[in-house]
């Protein structure tokens, strides 16, 4: 079904087509590795966007090469939000995509860690950065029972930083030893 949709428009070499094709595959082709993170989670593509021309028209050109299409609601699908869409219109779905850089998309990731500081939900990486706390120190503190907010807002000590460096050295030496053994 996907192949039949993709052979009549003459756009198969365009960046928009390539983005569209990958979006469809990760949402609808169980043989694709990314399917488990998209289609298997119920993330789909609205009916209008099964047409590459409608998709390209609705999303437009990406602002810069650093931008990729991001779903605003990480648990929602690729929805155009248009009234004329046979799926989005009747369901009253809003558009669920935007152009975003990788750093902007990191805020919208299932892997992002969050803490509530002074009543405001914030990413751990941002709080740690403001308080000069390494992420490794944060993780180690939480693993040893610290409150997550205290772990993120307590600056790293020289000892914390040396532990990280020692860990890197050990990892590097172990990799070098593996490569050296026949």
N, C-alpha and C positions, 0 to 999 in steps of 0.2 A: 504494500500500500504506500509506503514512504517513497519507493522508487518511482511509482507512477506519478506521484504529485510533483516530482522534481525534474521532469524531463521536457516540459513544454514552454519554458519561458526564456531560455537563452541566458540565464543569469548565473549559471552554476559556478563560474569562476570569480564572482564578486565577493567582497568581504561580508556583505549583508547576507548573501546566500549561505556562505560557510557558517556564520553564526547561527542562522536559522536552522540549518541542517543539524548542527550539533545540539541545539536546544531540543529539537524534535527527538533525536536519537536518545538523549539522556532521559527524556521524559516518557518515551513510548517504546523503546526497543530493549526488552529484557536481556538481550545478549550483550548490550553495551555495559562496560564496567561501571560507568557513572550512574546507571539506572538505579542501583540500590540507594543512592543519595537523592534521587529525584523521583522517578516514576514509582518506585517501590514505596515511597513515603506519601504517595498520592498527589505529587506535584505534576500537573499536566499543562497542556497548551490549549488555549481557548480555540473554539471552532474557526473564528476569523483568521487566526494566525497559522492555520494549516495551509494557507495560501502565502507563498513567499512574497508576492507583490504587496499584499495587504500588510504583512509584517514589516517589510522594508519601508512602506509608506508611513505606517504608524510610528515606528521607532525613529525614523530619520537616520541621518549620518551620525556616527559617533563624534563627539566634540574634539577628542584628541586620540592618538593611538594608545594612550594610557587608559582610556575608558573602556569598560565592558558593560554589558547589560546586567543589571542587578534587580532582583525581586525585592520590592519594598518590604513586603511581609515574607519573611524567610520560609514560612510554612505554607504560603499561598502559591498558586500557579502562575504561569506566564499568561496574564490576562490583559487584553487590550483595553477593556473598560468602555468600549463604544456601544452606544445604544443599538446600532445596526448589527452588532455581532449576535448571531443566533444563540449564543451561550451567555455572554456577559450582559447583554441587554435585558432579557427576561429575569435574570438572577440579580440584577442591580449591582453587578460587580464594578468596582473602581479599577482603573488602570493599576497594575501591580508591578510595573517595571520603571527603571530610571537608568540613565547613564551614570556610572560611578567609577572612581579609581579604586585600586586594590585597598588602599588605606581606608577609604570611605566604606567599602564593602566589609571590611573587618569588623565594623560596628554591627553588622547584620549577620554575623556568622553564628552557627550553632556552637562553635568552639570558643567563642568569646566568653571570658569570665567577667562577671559583674559584681560590684559591691554597692551598698547604699551608704553614702557618706553625707552626713548632715541632711538626711531626708531626700537626697538626690541619687538616682541610679546612675552609676558611672562604670566605665570599663576599668578593670584592674590595671591594665597596662598604662592607662592615662594617670591613674592615681599614683601608681608606683613611680612613674616618670616624674611627677610633680614633687614627690617626697624623696627622690633619690634612693629608691628601693629597687634592687634587682628582682626580676621575676623569679629567679632561682631562690633567692632569699624568701620571697613571698610564699612560694610553693613549699619550701622546707618548713617555714614557720607554721603554715596551715596544717601540714602533715604532722607536726609535733603538737598540735592542739591550740594554736593561737587563734584568736578571733580574726576573721578575714580582714576587717577594717583596720585593726591594729597591725596586722601583718603587712598591709599595703602602705600604711601611713608612717611606719617607723623606718627612718632612713637606714640603709644598709651600713654595716660597720666594715672596717678594713678586714676583719676576720671573715665576714660574709663573702666579701669580694675575693679574698684569698682562697676560700673553699671552692668558689666557682672556677677560679684559675687552675686550682689543683685538679678539679674534676676534668676540665678541658685537657690539661696535660696528660692525665691518666688515659682519657679516651683517645687522644692523639697517639700516645705511646702504644696502646693496645692495637690500634689500627695499623700502625707502622710495623708492629711485630707480626700481625697476621699476614700482611703483604710480603714480609721478608721470609716467612716460612714456606717451603716448597710443598 
